[in-house]
Amino acid sequence: MFVGFPLRLQFRRTFPIAKRFFRPTKSMSSASLSHLERLYHWQEEVENLEAYCSGGYHPIELGDEFCQGRYRIVHKLGYGSFSTVWLARDSTADRYVSLKVIAANASERSSEAEVLNSIHHNTLHHLGRRFILSLLDEFLVSGPNGKHRCLVSEALGPTVLDVKESFNCDLLPLNIARRVTVQLALGLADIHSCGIVHGDIHIKNIAFKPPNLDSWSVEQVYEHVGSPNKQVITRNDGNPLGPEAPPYVVSPAILLKLGKPPTNEISILDFGEASFTTELRKQWHTPILLQAPEALLGEPVGQPADIWAFACTVFAMFDNKSLFEGFMPNADDVLSEIVDTLGRLPERWWEKWEQRGEFYEEDGRKKIEHLTEQYREIYPLAVRMRRMRSRPSAAREAEQLSEEDSVGLRKLLEKCLRYEPEERATAEEILKMDWIQQLRGSV
């Protein structure tokens, strides 16, 4: 039962049901399929076109309207394995909003609206509430591929990753890194205080709030973020498109044109993997390089795994590299990097890790073949910390960490990256750390 906004069933128009059925996964992409396996001609930098089928994405065109004309599609904001996200004009509230349309088979199990409503209807008003995406409306739309849950939220600007990659050497200015760290900590503390696990914390799921767009015309929006780039969809077998796919696909708007960053505030977004702490879960869909050891080893995961991902995210905001850097890694590769950086796993995990013999001798020493073939340098966390922002590629451009930042960041990482989940700092304990307290007073 959803709290707050009424759930409405909307019928846009009648379509025959598509014959193919698709179950999108985070690991599947259209580019990974051969030409013969793909129904549609592959397009770059857009959603997986193969997911336009029964159970998959809802076909959307610019100018489409939802909820009896209330929401009109203006531009594409982004996409994921389970949804497409659009900029829409809300004619009732006279504002721009984000409209997330979830794939049909993912809509059946999506608890994103329930989670967001639970947070924003919580009577405990936390300081971090302003840094969490606000749900404004929700409804269902019926189309050729099934029934899709649609979530309406505030429109957002570029992600932290977008902004980071726009600077020389992929280095965020320190004032931005500090500000985002504090706001992310506050937002995560609020999420956790509501008994919720986010489940997908990383720098692509943190976005800067945009300047006030509501007074802009659609033409002015296009002047700032670029006109929609439409790419015609064609089938590889030469047959005409069916109703399950739109006639064209739209590239996402260039939100960086709004500013780097456009404002000083962030929102934590994408609660599609969120859950309540009362639920037992062993599946964890955070990017694999940010997954905690318990997730990699198939053990129950909860809020401490969010804390691990938070620490990896903060490291990535202060440096131009990730804490763990595997190239197309699997769980064993990531566990090896974790051990190289933080030391040997607790004995029960060391024994449970079936593939450890590929990387280590029985006494825990790294195998010679992995030392000689290792594509990256192996350093413990303390050394990684000393080398932050000082690699040759970044040294000339980088603003260096102050002693206070260096010490504070090291202490935060050490408390958040403890192997035993119950020994990691909680989100509320993070807010009480001296360094975070100092940053809260200066950003």
DAGIPE-V186273 format. One record per backbone hydrogen bond with DSSP energy under -1.0 kcal/mol. CO is the residue of the C=O (numbers start at 0). NH is the residue of the N-H. E is the energy in kcal/mol with one decimal. If there is no record, write none. Layout:
co->[CO:CO]
nh->[NH:NH]
e->[E:E]
//
This chain:
co->[2:7:9:19:29:33:38:47:48:50:50:52:53:54:55:60:63:65:66:69:70:71:72:74:75:77:81:82:83:84:84:85:86:86:87:88:89:89:94:96:97:98:99:100:102:110:111:112:113:114:115:116:118:123:125:127:128:130:133:136:138:139:140:142:143:144:145:147:148:149:150:151:151:152:157:158:159:160:163:166:167:172:173:174:175:176:177:178:179:180:181:182:183:184:185:186:187:188:189:190:191:194:196:201:202:204:205:206:207:212:216:217:218:219:220:221:224:228:230:233:234:241:246:248:252:253:254:255:264:266:267:270:274:275:280:286:287:291:292:293:294:301:302:303:304:305:306:307:308:309:310:311:312:313:314:329:330:331:332:333:334:335:336:337:338:340:345:346:347:348:351:352:354:355:355:358:360:364:366:367:368:379:380:381:382:384:386:390:390:393:401:402:403:404:405:406:407:408:409:410:411:412:414:419:420:425:426:429:432:433:434:435:436:438:438]
nh->[4:139:141:53:32:37:235:50:51:52:56:55:21:104:103:63:72:70:69:90:65:88:62:86:252:84:102:79:100:76:77:98:73:74:96:71:93:94:89:87:152:85:150:83:106:114:115:116:117:118:119:120:121:125:128:130:131:267:153:151:149:9:147:145:17:54:142:140:101:138:99:135:136:97:207:162:163:164:166:169:170:176:177:178:179:180:181:182:183:184:185:186:187:188:189:190:191:192:193:195:194:276:274:204:160:268:159:266:156:215:220:221:222:223:224:225:253:250:248:40:237:244:232:230:254:256:257:258:208:206:132:273:196:278:300:289:290:295:296:298:297:304:306:307:308:309:310:311:312:313:314:315:316:317:318:333:334:335:336:337:338:339:340:341:342:380:349:350:351:352:353:355:357:358:359:366:363:360:370:371:372:383:384:385:386:387:389:393:394:397:405:406:407:408:409:410:411:412:413:414:415:416:424:422:423:429:430:432:436:437:438:439:440:441:442]
e->[-1.0:-3.6:-1.9:-1.4:-1.5:-1.5:-2.8:-1.9:-1.9:-1.6:-2.0:-2.8:-2.4:-2.6:-2.3:-2.0:-2.8:-2.1:-1.6:-2.8:-2.3:-2.4:-1.9:-2.8:-2.8:-2.7:-3.3:-3.0:-2.8:-2.6:-1.9:-3.1:-3.2:-1.6:-2.9:-1.8:-1.3:-1.4:-3.4:-2.8:-2.5:-2.5:-2.5:-1.8:-2.0:-2.6:-2.5:-2.7:-2.0:-2.0:-2.5:-1.6:-1.3:-1.1:-1.7:-1.8:-1.6:-2.5:-1.0:-2.8:-3.1:-2.5:-3.1:-1.3:-1.3:-2.8:-2.1:-2.2:-2.7:-1.8:-2.9:-3.4:-1.5:-3.1:-2.8:-2.2:-2.8:-2.6:-1.4:-2.0:-1.3:-2.2:-2.8:-1.9:-2.7:-2.1:-2.1:-2.3:-2.9:-2.3:-2.5:-2.6:-2.7:-2.1:-1.9:-2.4:-2.7:-2.0:-1.0:-1.3:-1.9:-2.6:-2.2:-1.9:-1.5:-2.4:-2.6:-2.5:-3.0:-2.6:-2.0:-2.2:-1.8:-1.4:-2.5:-1.8:-1.9:-2.1:-2.7:-3.0:-1.2:-1.2:-2.1:-3.0:-1.4:-1.6:-2.1:-1.8:-2.8:-2.4:-2.3:-1.3:-3.3:-2.2:-2.5:-2.6:-1.4:-2.0:-1.8:-3.1:-1.4:-1.4:-1.7:-1.9:-2.1:-2.6:-2.2:-2.1:-2.3:-2.5:-2.3:-1.9:-1.3:-1.4:-1.5:-2.0:-2.4:-2.1:-1.9:-2.5:-2.5:-2.4:-1.7:-3.4:-2.2:-2.1:-2.7:-2.6:-1.4:-2.0:-1.1:-1.3:-1.9:-1.6:-2.6:-2.8:-2.0:-3.4:-1.7:-2.4:-1.6:-2.3:-2.5:-1.6:-1.6:-1.0:-1.9:-2.0:-2.6:-2.4:-2.7:-2.5:-2.6:-2.9:-2.0:-2.3:-2.1:-2.6:-2.5:-1.8:-1.8:-2.1:-2.0:-1.8:-1.1:-2.0:-1.6:-1.5:-2.6:-2.4:-2.5:-2.5:-1.1:-1.1:-1.3]
//
